[in-house]
Every structure is written in C-alpha cells, then in structure tokens.
Amino acid sequence: MIIQGSNNPLVIQFDASIVDMPALVVTLWSDTAGYPHKMLKRWDRDQMTVDDDTAVCPLTEAETKVFPNGN
C-alpha cells in the first residue's frame, strides 16, 4: 500500500534474480473510481535499485501527495 504524503519506496520482489536483466520497467497504475487506468509513475532500470530478486523504486512525498485516494 502506498500512503499519500509518504516517501516510502515501492519494493517489488520477484521469484528469481533480476540483476542481469538489461531492461526493466516498473509502472504504477491507478484503478480507482474516477481515475481508471491512469499511469501514476514509471521507473526505468536506471531509476531503481536492484538487489538479486528485489527492485526498489523510490517515491517522494510530493509524488504520493498527488496520487488519488483508494486501494
């Protein structure tokens, strides 16, 4: 869960190592009423930290403040 106004990173864990993947894109989409299928944030491989099977995608307080309410 991403909390509006927080700056906690989005952490995604995969079933296998992703270290050797030359291209990796993570996209955060909204599927909240009033914001159907709206792209909220996109990270390319050089914008995230990858450690074995985990991708850590940074978020700022300013970015999360404008995300719509909802799950």
N, C-alpha and C positions, 0 to 999 in steps of 0.2 A: 504494500500500500504506500502511496505517495501522499504526504500530508502537505497541504498548501502552506507556504511560508517556511518550509523546512529546507535544509540543504543536504539532506542525506542522499548518498548516491544510489542509483539503481543497480542492484547486484544480480547478475544472472548466472546461474550455474548450469553447465551442460553435462551430458553423460560421458563425454570424452574430452581429451585435451584439445584446446583451440589455439594453442600457442603458434603452431605452424601454418595457420590459415592466413594467407596473404591478404584476403579481402574479408572483412566482417562489418556488417552494418546492423545496428540496433535502432529500431524505430518505435517510438511510444505513440500510440493512437488513443484517442478518446472515443468511447462508445456510449457516452452519457446522453440522455434525452436533451435535445436542443443542440448537441454537438456531435451528430452522428459521423463516425469515421473521419474525424479531424486529426491530422498529424500534429502532435504537440511538440515533439523533439526527435531529432535524428542524430546519431553518433556514428561517425566513420571509425575505422580501426585505429587511426592515429589520435582520436579524441577520447579513447577509453584506455583503461589499464587491463591487461590480460595476464592472468597468472594460472597456468595449467588449464583447468576446466572452468575458470571463472572470468567473467567480464564485469568490470566495474565502470559504470557510466556516471560521470559527475553531473550533479544538478545544483543550480544556485537558488538561493532564496527568492530572487527576483523572478526566475523562471517558474518556480512552483506556485508563486502567488497568482499568476495569471491562468493556471490550469483550472478547468471547470470543476465544480463540486461533484462528487459522486464516486462510485466504485470503479 
